[in-house]
Amino acid sequence: MSHSLCRAIAAAICIIVTSGVAAQGNDPSPVYTRARLTSLFEEAGGKLYVRLRLLPKSKIPFTTQTFRLPDRSLVADIPEGSSVKFTSKHIDGENTLTSIHVVAECKRFQPCD
């Protein structure tokens, strides 16, 4: 595995862990991460998952992560390909989506909140 790929994976994990820590209540305000909703799928046994392509921030390259979806209603009105902000939490050994909502797409080379 290349050094830059290892750094990218570590940075993506850091984003996810930060989102999870904020969602657990250790921080009064949640930390939202920007992404693009790429797909939804269901595994045998009824577990729902969503794939999100994280947007680069602080020189982190694009990365696609899979999150457990506890309730289909969280993404009921969000079409695939939409730009979103989300929070996640590590629950039962899986990265689990806790909130998600559609946001305006970031303009290239422009600041994004």
C-alpha positions as CSV (number, residue, x, y, z in Angstrom):
1,M,0.0,0.0,0.0
2,S,1.4,3.4,-0.9
3,H,2.2,6.0,1.7
4,S,-0.3,8.5,0.2
5,L,-3.0,5.9,0.2
6,C,-2.3,5.0,3.9
7,R,-2.5,8.7,4.8
8,A,-5.8,9.1,2.9
9,I,-7.3,6.1,4.7
10,A,-6.1,7.4,8.1
11,A,-7.5,10.9,7.3
12,A,-10.9,9.4,6.3
13,I,-11.1,7.4,9.5
14,C,-10.2,10.5,11.5
15,I,-13.2,12.3,9.9
16,I,-15.5,9.4,10.7
17,V,-14.3,9.1,14.3
18,T,-14.6,12.9,14.8
19,S,-18.2,12.8,13.5
20,G,-19.0,9.9,15.8
21,V,-17.5,11.6,18.9
22,A,-19.5,14.8,18.2
23,A,-22.7,12.8,17.7
24,Q,-22.2,11.0,21.0
25,G,-22.7,14.2,23.0
26,N,-19.1,14.9,24.0
27,D,-19.3,18.1,21.9
28,P,-22.5,20.3,22.2
29,S,-22.6,20.9,18.4
30,P,-22.5,18.0,15.9
31,V,-19.7,17.8,13.3
32,Y,-21.1,17.5,9.8
33,T,-19.2,15.9,7.0
34,R,-19.9,16.8,3.4
35,A,-20.3,13.9,0.9
36,R,-22.2,12.8,-2.2
37,L,-24.8,10.0,-1.8
38,T,-23.6,7.3,-4.3
39,S,-25.8,4.3,-3.5
40,L,-28.1,2.5,-1.1
41,F,-28.2,-1.3,-0.7
42,E,-29.7,-4.0,1.5
43,E,-27.8,-7.1,2.7
44,A,-29.4,-10.4,3.4
45,G,-31.1,-10.2,6.8
46,G,-32.5,-6.7,6.1
47,K,-29.5,-4.6,7.1
48,L,-29.5,-1.3,5.1
49,Y,-26.3,0.5,4.0
50,V,-25.5,3.7,2.2
51,R,-22.3,4.6,0.3
52,L,-21.1,8.2,0.7
53,R,-18.3,9.7,-1.3
54,L,-16.5,12.1,1.1
55,L,-15.5,15.4,-0.4
56,P,-11.8,16.3,-0.1
57,K,-11.0,18.7,2.7
58,S,-7.6,19.6,4.1
59,K,-5.9,17.8,1.1
60,I,-7.8,14.5,1.7
61,P,-8.5,12.8,-1.6
62,F,-12.0,11.5,-2.5
63,T,-12.9,8.4,-0.5
64,T,-16.1,6.3,-0.6
65,Q,-17.3,5.0,2.8
66,T,-20.1,2.6,3.7
67,F,-22.4,3.4,6.6
68,R,-25.1,1.4,8.3
69,L,-28.6,3.0,7.8
70,P,-30.7,2.4,10.9
71,D,-33.9,3.7,9.2
72,R,-34.7,4.1,5.5
73,S,-36.6,7.2,6.3
74,L,-33.3,9.1,6.9
75,V,-32.7,9.0,3.1
76,A,-36.3,8.7,1.8
77,D,-36.3,12.1,0.0
78,I,-32.6,12.1,-1.0
79,P,-31.9,11.0,-4.6
80,E,-28.6,9.3,-5.4
81,G,-26.0,11.8,-6.6
82,S,-27.1,14.5,-4.1
83,S,-24.7,16.6,-2.2
84,V,-25.3,16.0,1.5
85,K,-24.0,16.7,5.1
86,F,-24.1,13.9,7.6
87,T,-23.2,12.8,11.1
88,S,-22.3,9.3,12.1
89,K,-21.7,7.2,15.2
90,H,-19.8,3.9,15.7
91,I,-22.6,1.5,16.9
92,D,-22.3,-2.3,17.4
93,G,-19.0,-2.3,15.5
94,E,-20.3,-0.4,12.4
95,N,-20.2,3.2,11.3
96,T,-23.8,4.2,11.5
97,L,-25.5,7.2,9.9
98,T,-27.2,9.3,12.6
99,S,-28.4,12.3,10.5
100,I,-28.2,13.3,6.9
101,H,-29.6,16.2,4.8
102,V,-29.3,17.7,1.3
103,V,-27.1,20.8,0.9
104,A,-26.0,22.9,-2.0
105,E,-23.0,21.5,-3.9
106,C,-19.7,23.1,-3.1
107,K,-18.2,25.2,-5.9
108,R,-14.7,24.2,-7.0
109,F,-12.0,26.4,-5.4
110,Q,-14.6,28.2,-3.3
111,P,-14.9,28.0,0.5
112,C,-17.5,25.6,1.7
113,D,-18.9,25.5,5.2
